[in-house]
């Protein structure tokens, strides 16, 4: 009986937590469908009396959101590709190859995770500015191509692959690159999918670096574009919420259809060191 009561309490707490997490998104969706002045009505409505679906088309045409989404898509494509390549190769090297100082170098990589991102903003900007890449795709992308977390995750996954599979390939005459490309990499597809998904989410919602390295509206990704949109329509909360809802849709769909990979990413991070 006590166990059943405990399980019931856990379910109630989980449901309450889930509802708490959903409330901001429901409120954002509701506000996006309200009239400009209905937002300030008291007591506030949970759902508009007459949903204004035209807010979406009006908001998305009031600023160059097509360009914002294109910029975010280009950023995501190149950065995710860079993360996959560097995470797979460096992760395999740290897990399987033996070279002097390997573990110390890996610890230095992990130490990079403890450095606040904001500390590196000025050096990164000075470097990009010196190369003439401010307000360009190269400036947006080049400093983001390596993800230490992805390298850590891939190393953990490669450590979980039985060495016997790789040794069998070596006995058959495969070189180290063939072992990596034909044995280890195909077996690591779940981890690669996890790296790609986390990388996409982080890139899509990135704000601070794109804000600093871009100057024109034509080069801004969607998160920075919404911030600029806010300054243009300061009092029109339905337009702002409509733009925010559209921006969050890709990430929401990603979570809905690829939940197992996010859970897998949490599991992989706890594998043996």
Secondary structure, DSSP 8 states (H G I E B T S, - for coil): -HHHHHHHHHHHHHHHHHHHHHHHHHHHHHHHTS-TTGGG-SS--SS-SS--THHHHHHHHHTTHHHHHHHHHHHHHHHHHHHHHHHHHHHHHHHH---TTHHHHHHHHHHGGGS-GGGGHHHHHHHHHHTT-TTSHHHHHGGGS--HHHHHHHHHHHHHS-HHHHHHHHHTT--HHHHIIIIIHHHTHHHHHHHHHHHHHHHHT--HHHHHH--SGGG--HHHHHHHHHHHSSS-HHHHHHHHHHHHHHHHHHHHH-HHHHHHHHHHTTS--
